[in-house]
Amino acid sequence: MLFNSFAFGFFLILTNFLYWIAFNRTRKLRNCFLLAASYFFYGSWDWRFLFLIMGITATDYIFGRLIHDSKSDGKRKALLAGALVINLGVLFVFKYFNFFVNSANALIDVLLGIPGGLRTFNIVLPVGISFFTFQGLGYVIDVYRRETEPVTDIIAFSTFIAFFPQLVAGPIERAKDLLSQFLDETDRKPFVYDQARRGLFLIAIGLFKKIVIADRLAIYVDAAYANPVHGLPTLVAVIFFCFQLYLDFSAYSQIAIGTAKLFGFRLSTNFRRPYMAVTFRDFWSRWHITLTGWFRDYLYFPLGGSRCSATRTAINTMIVFMVSGIWHGASWNFVIWGIINGLSLIVFDRWLKLNPKAGVARLFSALFVTSYWAVSLIFFRAQTFGDAMAMFSNLGFDNADALYSFGLKEAEFRFTVWIIAGLMLIELLEEKLKDKAEELFFNGFWLVRWIPYIAIVLVTIYFGIYGNGSDNNFIYFQF
């Protein structure tokens, strides 16, 4: 059930109506209803995987209680290790087993000159497994660190793990931020109109970014990566994918945050204008914020972070980015992508910090950071290492006559470029206003609000990409 489907629209309207009318009497009743709705939502992909998410939920719930109740540090560490093994083991089996088997077979072939005989299995990757395992694991680690009290309400905890707006592709929430909201003892939760209208607006913006822009960019990018030609078309495809990925994923996050608001819940911001970043550290504080924060708190800091020598700090950074790369997918391309982005912090940030952060210098810093990121995404998007090398070898500025041969006619191509430029100008304005734009918009004259409301809906309906033989899934569903 995709966010950009009529089925989800009907599901959202029905569940929201029932939630506020029939199930908003007690905390337990609300949570039971949201849990049932979330399991229905997840089961619509494949009902068999409901047992997986229930198993992960039970595991993390039990280990959280056991770790808290244990008085021995050694036992607590052993229990934490057990939770890590189970959570990461499940992730390994479903996502990485075949990858490592194929890599081992290839290594045997190279070293011994004989075909590797290790067998792979026909394993279906459960949707959202990388997200809900990390969310549950973060809870267990927080309990171990005594930063979070273990929950005794299994229904509230299950809803925290399976909450359908953010279940499939985040944001990856912390227990202190989201679980606490499911433990709210208020008998009848108040319906807040301002929160609901902000939620609807975020959903509308997200659908616009996904259906009108990201899916249109996908047509060009898919065609260019399938049949790369030398020159400008390949360069444009690289730039287009840079924006496709951002708009597609930030759209999902905005729809998730907006949907949660309709039920009276707050989710974490996941993107904050990353293409305005002037250093690579600045970029990663704006891009996929909840995943970056997860790796920072649960991997980078335990490794020593930056509280050690420059060499050790660089090693810690590379470890985090390599793990982040493999988190995204079972492919060496993702590992290479992680290494490239780890090097950007180690090598280039020293130079970028020397530049003044105003005027022309700031502009060139932002262009350099975004350009480097766009080039690294060739490994993110390409299916194989050979495909990535083919894209690199075809980069150039010639062959402009072939620009309109990849699914977008000239008028549609120009429309896409202009609408991206307009979106970036809006983000630049938001950057200048330092996050005050939203408050100015919602507190402004009613006509200033309703014109964009109507315009966004009409443009989405009229200019949206529906079907057209393209895959309209959100990109991060595959992770």
N, C-alpha and C positions, 0 to 999 in steps of 0.2 A: 504494500500500500504506500505509494509515493506521495510526498507532500504536494507535488504538482499534478495530482490526479483528482478527478471528480469523486472517486470513491473516498479519498481522504477528506475532501470538503464535506461530503455527507456525514462521514464518521465524526468529524470535528464538531459540526453543528449539533448532531444528535447527542454526543457525549457531553458537550458543554451545557446543553439545555437540561439534560437529566441530572448533571452534576449539581447545578444551582437550584433546580426545582425539587428534586426528589432525594438527593443524597447529601445535602449540605446541612445535616442535623448534628452529627457528631464527628470527631476526628476519625474514629475507626470506620464509620460508614463511608466517609469520603475516601479514605485510603483503600478500603476494600473495592470500591467502585473504580477508582483510578487504576488499581492493580489489575482488575479484571479487564478493563479497557486496554491497558498496556499489553497484557498477554494476548488479547485478541488481535491487537495491532501487530505484534511480533509474529504471532502464529499465522497471520495472513500470508507470510512468505513461505514458511514451512513449519507446520505444527510440531514436527518432531524435535525441533530445536528449542521448544519450550522446556523440555526436560533438561537441556544444557543450561539455560539461564537459571532455572530453578535450582539445579545442582550447584552452580557457582554461588548463587545467593545463599543457599544453606551452608555451604562450606565457609564462606566469609563470615556469616552470622555466628556460626559455632566457634570458629577460631578466634573471633573477636572476644567472645565471652570467656573462652578458655585462657587466652592470653591475659585478660584483665584479672581473672580470678587466681592466676598462678602467682605464688610468692617468690618462686625461685627464678633468678635471672637466666640461669642455664635453661630451664624449662621454657621460659618465655621465648628465648632465642630459638629453641628447637621448634616450638609451635609456629613462630613466624616463618621459619624455614619451611615447615610443612605447608603453610598457606601459600608461600611463594612457589613451591614445587607443584602444587595442585593447580593453581591458577595459570602459571606459566607453562606447565605441562599440557594443560588443555589447549592453550594457545598454540603451543608447538605442534601438537598432533594435528590439529585442524588446519593450521596456516603454514607450517614450516617443514613438516615431515618429508613431503615429496621433494621439496627444494633441496634439503640436505642430502637425501638419497641420490637425487640426480647429480648433485655436485660431487658426491663421493664416487659415483659411477664414472663421471668424467675424469676425475683425478686418477682413478685406477687405470683408465684407458691411456692417459698420458704417461703415467709412471711405469706401468707394466706392459703396455701395448696390447692389453686384452680388454674386451668389453666388460664393464662392471655388471655384475649379476644381481645387485641388490634390487629388490622389488619395491615398486611404489603402489599406492592404493588410490582408488577412486573416491576421494574425499571432497565433499561439498563444503565450501567455506561459509559458516554461519554469518549472516548479516550482523554487523556491529560488534563482533566478538572482541575486537581489539579495544573497543570503547568500554563495554560494560565489565570486562575483566580488569581493566586498569582502574575503573571507578571503585569496584569492590576491593581490589588490592590496596588502593590508597586508604580506604577506611581501616583495613586491618593494620596497616603500618602506622596510621595515626593513633589507633588504640594501643599498639605496642609502645609508641613514643609517649603515651599518656597525654596526647594532645586532644583526644576525643574520648568521651565516655562510651562504653559499649551500649548498644541499644538493646532493650528487652522486648520491644514490640516488633515481632517478626513481620507483621503486615506492613508497618511503616518502612522497615528496612527493605523488604521486597519491592515496595513501590519506589523507593530511592534508587534501587538498582535498575528497575525496569521502566521507569517513567517515560512514556512513549514519545513526548516531544524531543527528548535528547538521547533516546536509547540507541539509535542506529549510528549516529555520527556526531555525538556530542552536543554541546560542550561537556567535557569530562568534569563532573562536579565533585567537590569535597563534601564530606559528611557535615562539617561545621556550617556549610553554606546551604545545602539542599536538604539533607536528612533532618536538620533541625526544623525545617518548614513542615515536614510531614509529622513531626511530633508536637505541633502546635495544639494546645489543649482547648482552643476556642470551640465552643459547641456549634455555633452557627457562624461560619466564616463570612465576613461582610463582602458584598460585591462592590468593587470600586470601579466606577465608570471611567475615571481617568486612566486607570491601568488597562482596562479593556480596550479603550480606543487606541492607546499606544500599541497594544498588542496587535490589533487589526492592521494598524498602519505598518508595523514591522512585517507582518505577513504579506501585505500588498507589495511592499518594497522588495521583499525576498522573491516573490513570484515574478515580479517585473525583471529583476536581475537574472533570474534563472531562465524564464521562458522567452523573454525578449532578446537578451544579450548572450548569456552563456550558451544556450542551446543553438543560437545562430552561429556563434564562434565555433562550436563543436563541429558543425557541418564542414567548415573550411579546414579546421585542424585535422579532422579524421581523414579527409581526402588528401591533404598534403602529406601526412605521415604515411599513408598507404601507398602513395605514388610520388615520392619526392622528386622535384626537378631543380636544376641548378638555378641559383639566383634569388631574386626578390621574393618569389612566392614562398620559398622555404623560410626566409628571414621573417616574413609576415606571419607565417604559421607559428614560429617560435614566439613572437610577440603576442599573437592572438591567444596561444595557450596560456601564457602568463596571466592574461586577463580572464580567460575562461576559468582557470582553476580558482582564482580569487573570487570571481563573481559567483561561481557555482557553489563553492564551499561557504562563503560568507552569506549567500542567500539561504542555504540550509540552516545556518546558525541563527539568522534573523527570524526565519519562520519558526524555528524551535523556541527561541526566546519569546516571540510574539504569541505562540500557542500556549506556552506556559503561563504567560500573563493573563490569558483568557480564563485560566483556572485559578488565578490568584497566586501564582508562584513566580519567583525571581530566579533566572538562570544567569550564569556569568557571561560577560562580554567575551567573545572569542576572536574578534578582529577589531582593530582600531587603525584604519587607514595605513596599512603597511607600506604602500608605495609612496608614502610621504617620508619614510625613514631616511635619515642621513648617515647612519652607520649600520653595520650588520647587527650589532647588539640591539640597536634601536629597532631594527626590522623584526627581530625575534621576540621583542617585547610587544609587538603589535600583531604578529601572525600566529594563528592557532594558539592563542594565549593560554588556554587551559592545558593543552598538551605540553607546551613549552614549560609551563609552571610545574607540571607533574614530573617531567624529567629533571628539572632543576632541583626540586625538593626531595625526590626519592632516588635520584641517581647521582647527579652532579655534586650536591652537597655532601652526601655520604662518601664520595670518592675523595673529598677534600676541597672541592670547589676551587676558588682562587686564593685560598688561605695557605698556599704552599709556594714552592718555587715556580718560576716562569715555565720551566720545562714540564713540571708535573701538571701545572694548570693547563698547558696546551694538550697534554695527553688526556686529561680529564675531559676537555672540550671535545676532542676527537672521539673518545669513547661514547659520549652522549650522542653525538651526531651520527655515528655509525649505528648505534642502537635505534636512534630515531629513524634512520633510513630503513633498516630491516623491519621496524614496526610498521612502516607503510606498505611493505609488500615483500613476498618471498622471491627476491630477484637480486642479482648482483648489481643491476642498474641502480636499485635504491641504495645499496651500500655506497656505490660511487657517488651518487647524489648527496648522501650524507657527508662523505669525506670532503667533497667540493665545498659544501656550506660550512663545515667545521673549519676548513682552511681560511675561509673568508674572515672569520672572527680573529683567527690567530695572526694572519698576515696583513690584511688590509685595514682592519680597524685601528691599528696603530697610526697609520697614515691619515685616515679620515678624521681622527680626533685632533689632528694638528690644524685642520681647516676651520676657519671661522664658520659659525652656524647661522649665517645671515646672508641675504642677497644672492649673488651669482654663485658663490661657493656652496651654499646650501642646495641650490638647484642642481649643480653638477654632482654633488655628493649623492643626492637622491637618485639622479639618473644613473650614476655608476652602480649603486646598490641594486636598483631594480633591474638593470641590464645584466648584471652578474647573475642575479637570481633567475632571470628569464633563460639565460643560457644553461644554467644548471638543470633547469626543468626539462631539457632535452632527454636526459637520462630518466627523469621521472615519468615522462610520457611515452618514450619509445618502449616497444615490447621486448626487444633484445639489445645486446651490446652492438651488434651489427647494424641494427636499425638506427641506433643513436649515432654511430659513426657515419652512416649514410646522410643523416640530417646535417651533421657538422660539415661534411665534405661538400654539401650542396648550398651552404650559406653564401650569399653574394648579393650584388645590387643590380645584376643584369636580368634579362628575360622578363621585363615588366609587362610585356604583352600577355603573359600567361597568368597574370594576377586573378583574372575573373574566370578561371577554368577549374575552380575547386569548389563548386556548389553554390557560390554567391555571385549573382550577376552584378554588374557595375553599380547600379543604383542601390542594391542591397549592401554591397561592400562599403560604399560611401556612407550609407545610413549607419552601419555598424561602427565605423570609425568615428563618426560625429557623435554618436550616442555615448561611446566610451569616453571621448574627450569631454563631453558635458558632465558625465559622472565624475571624472577626475577633477573638474573645476568645482563641483559641489563639495567634494572631499577636501579640496584646498581651502575652500571657504570655511568648512567645519574645523579644519586644522587652525586657521587663523583665529576663529572664535573660541578655540580651546574648549570644545565640547559643550558650548552654550547654545549652539544652533538649535538643538532639539527643544530646549526650554523656550527659546524665543519663538519657535514655530508653533508649539502647542499652546502657548500663552498669548499668541498674537490674535489679530482680528480674524473672525470666523471665515471671511471670504478668502483670506490668505491660506487657510488650511484646506478649505473645501475644493478649491481649484486644483491643487496637486492631487487630492484624493481622487477626484473624478478623472483627471488626466491620466494618472497611473493605471487605473482600472481600464479605461478605454484603450490606452496604448497597449496594455498587456493583452487584451482581448483581440485587438485588431492586428498587432504586429507580432504576436507570440508565435513560436514554432511548435506546432502540434503534429506529432508523428513525423511525417516527411521522410520516413525510412531511417531516421536517426535514433540513437539510444538516448532517451531522456532521463535515464537514471542520474542521480547525483554522483559525482566522481568519487567521493569519499565512502560511498557504500561498499566499495570493493576492499576497504581496509578494515 
